[in-house]
Amino acid sequence: MPELPEVETSLRGIRPHLEGQSIDRLLVREARLRWPVPADMAERVDGQAIRSLSRRSKYLLIELERGTLLIHLGMSGSLRVVPVDSPLKRHDHLDLILSDRRCLRFHDPRRFGLFLWIPQSPLVAIAEHPLLRDLGPEPLGADFDGERLHDLSRSRRIAVKPFIMDAAVVVGVGNIYANESLFLAGIHPERACGRIGLDRYRRLAEVIRSVLNAAIEQGGTTLRDFVREDGQPGYFAQSLRVYGREGEPCQVCGTPIRQRRIGQRSSFYCPRCQH
């Protein structure tokens, strides 16, 4: 599944091509996504100018004159900006056709993505949408720090890895980046979150921010289906220190990396460096 750095990479890739454009029309070839594309979506967005693009967690927001498009890439989705007459690939489900005769093409083999509409009105605030209202702070924003992690973890027995992957605690720390961050912070992924002190949480928060920023700069991870808006894969996988490296020597101490299931997710760690 594309994680926060992949979504941020997509945002940065498509933003220069979309901002300032108008939507000529929305072409829906397959409406049966995780949530069906509304039948009246095209008539709602056709002819509207694109004001801005942003991201909230793993959701992309395209603000129009009279509402906002909410997009999620799901398990296998990707976005590309292509000429409107570019040959179609299988699973190219939607085209947002722009006034300059290019289009934003939504590709999703597993059809687990979302392409929804949020109308603007005093009663419907974007932040209060059911998919957004319970989300925690952005890990790259000022509202996220070690103090928050420490405060929320008190009296909890859950392991630290699923704790930092909880979107109500902080958004966007997916499995890959949780593994990498805990390794760099020297924290064992199974350690009870309530038994970690404030100084270690401050270090962990700094590392999470650093790991995500590095992944964004390198274009995300080359895993499974993710590609950038230009069709090229990301390259952060070349920098992974523990994820997917079971049995390989730790880059710090040489001890073989181990793997086990924690919270039903594959977890990789160094038994010597992490405690």
Long-range contacts (C-beta under 8 A, 24 or more apart in sequence): 1-73, 1-74, 1-75, 1-76, 1-174, 2-58, 2-73, 2-77, 2-78, 2-220, 2-225, 2-226, 3-58, 3-172, 3-174, 3-175, 3-176, 3-177, 3-220, 3-221, 4-57, 4-58, 4-139, 4-171, 4-172, 4-173, 4-174, 4-177, 4-212, 5-177, 5-212, 5-215, 5-216, 5-220, 5-221, 5-234, 5-236, 6-73, 6-220, 6-221, 6-226, 6-234, 7-55, 7-58, 7-59, 7-60, 7-73, 7-172, 8-55, 8-216, 9-216, 9-219, 9-220, 9-228, 9-234, 10-60, 10-73, 10-78, 10-79, 10-228, 10-229, 11-53, 11-54, 11-55, 11-60, 12-216, 13-79, 13-81, 13-228, 13-229, 13-230, 14-53, 14-79, 14-81, 14-104, 14-229, 15-53, 17-81, 17-98, 17-102, 17-104, 17-229, 18-50, 18-53, 18-62, 18-81, 18-98, 18-104, 19-50, 19-51, 19-52, 19-53, 20-49, 20-50, 21-49, 21-50, 21-98, 21-99, 21-100, 22-47, 22-48, 22-49, 22-50, 22-98, 22-99, 23-47, 23-48, 23-49, 23-50, 23-64, 23-96, 23-97, 23-98, 23-99, 24-97, 24-98, 24-99, 25-97, 26-94, 26-95, 26-96, 26-97, 27-94, 27-95, 27-97, 27-103, 28-93, 28-94, 29-92, 29-93, 29-94, 29-95, 30-91, 30-93, 30-94, 30-111, 32-111, 33-74, 33-93, 33-108, 33-111, 33-112, 33-113, 33-114, 33-115, 34-72, 34-74, 34-111, 34-112, 34-113, 34-114, 35-114, 35-116, 37-94, 37-115, 37-116, 38-116, 38-117, 41-115, 41-117, 44-117, 44-119, 45-69, 45-96, 45-117, 56-132, 56-135, 56-138, 56-171, 57-132, 57-135, 57-138, 57-167, 57-171, 57-172, 58-171, 58-172, 59-114, 59-131, 59-132, 61-126, 66-119, 66-120, 67-117, 67-118, 67-119, 67-120, 68-117, 68-118, 68-120, 68-126, 69-96, 69-115, 69-116, 69-117, 69-118, 70-114, 70-115, 70-116, 70-117, 70-118, 70-129, 70-131, 71-106, 71-113, 71-114, 71-115, 71-116, 72-113, 72-114, 72-131, 73-108, 73-113, 74-108, 74-110, 74-111, 74-112, 74-113, 74-114, 75-110, 75-112, 75-113, 75-225, 76-108, 76-109, 76-110, 76-112, 76-113, 76-224, 76-225, 77-106, 77-107, 77-108, 77-112, 77-113, 77-225, 78-106, 78-107, 78-108, 78-225, 78-226, 78-227, 78-229, 79-104, 79-105, 79-106, 79-107, 79-229, 80-104, 80-105, 80-107, 80-227, 80-229, 80-230, 80-231, 81-105, 81-229, 109-225, 134-167, 134-168, 135-167, 135-168, 135-171, 136-166, 136-167, 136-168, 136-169, 136-170, 136-171, 137-170, 137-171, 138-170, 138-171, 138-172, 139-170, 139-171, 139-172, 139-173, 139-208, 139-209, 139-212, 140-209, 140-212, 140-213, 144-170, 144-205, 144-208, 144-209, 145-202, 145-205, 146-198, 146-199, 146-201, 146-202, 146-203, 146-204, 146-205, 146-206, 147-198, 147-201, 147-202, 148-205, 149-193, 149-201, 149-204, 149-205, 150-196, 150-197, 150-198, 150-201, 150-202, 153-193, 153-194, 153-196, 153-201, 154-194, 155-194, 156-192, 156-193, 156-194, 157-192, 157-193, 157-194, 158-192, 158-193, 159-189, 159-190, 159-191, 159-192, 159-193, 159-262, 159-263, 160-187, 160-188, 160-189, 160-190, 160-191, 160-192, 160-193, 160-196, 161-189, 161-190, 161-262, 161-263, 161-265, 161-267, 162-262, 162-263, 162-265, 163-193, 164-193, 164-204, 164-208, 165-263, 165-265, 170-208, 172-212, 173-208, 173-212, 175-243, 175-265, 175-266, 176-221, 176-223, 176-240, 176-243, 177-208, 177-211, 177-212, 177-215, 179-242, 179-243, 179-267, 179-268, 179-269, 180-211, 180-240, 180-241, 180-242, 180-243, 181-207, 181-208, 181-211, 182-269, 182-274, 183-241, 183-242, 183-268, 183-269, 183-270, 183-273, 183-274, 184-210, 184-211, 184-241, 186-273, 186-274, 186-275, 187-274, 187-275, 188-269, 188-274, 188-275, 189-262, 189-267, 189-269, 189-274, 190-260, 190-262, 190-267, 191-275, 214-239, 215-239, 242-268, 242-269, 242-270, 243-268, 244-268
